[in-house]
């Protein structure tokens, strides 16, 4: 077996990481997490605006 050079190892690592990221981003779990995050962010903003409106 020949020696692996750093460039080849880097390419393997980048390809592996990209594939893992692609799989996660296209998964149902990622979509659920994004929707939960957006819901919580909107809820927080609405709560802040509501509280500020009722202070005055």
N, C-alpha and C positions, 0 to 999 in steps of 0.2 A: 504494500500500500504506500502510495507516495505521500509526501508531506503536504499538509494543508497550509496555504499561506494566509496571512491575516485578511487580505482582500476577499478571499473565498469564504472564510469564516464570517466576515462581516456581511457578505451577501446572503449567506444562509440565515444568519440571525435576523437581518432586515426582512427577508421574505417570510420567515416564520412569524415574526412580530406583526407584519402587515396582515397576514392571513388570520391570525388570532383576533386582531382588532376588527377586521372585516366581519368575521363570524359573530363577534359580540355585538357590533353595531347593528347587524341585521337580525339579531335575536329578539324574541318576544320580551325577555327580561330587560333588555336595554330600553325598549319602547315603553315598558311599564315604568321603569325608573325615571325616564324623561317626563312622562305624563304626571307622575307623582311630584316631581320637582316643579314642573310648571304650575300644577294645581296649588302646591304649597306657596310658591312665590306670589301667585295672583291673590291667594287668600291673605297673605301677609300684607300686601299692598292695600287691598280693600279694607282690612282691619285698621291699618294706619290712617288711611284717609277718613274712615268713619270716625275713629277716635278723635282725630284732629278737628273734624267738622262739629263734633259735639262738645269740644272744649270751649268753643266760641259762643 
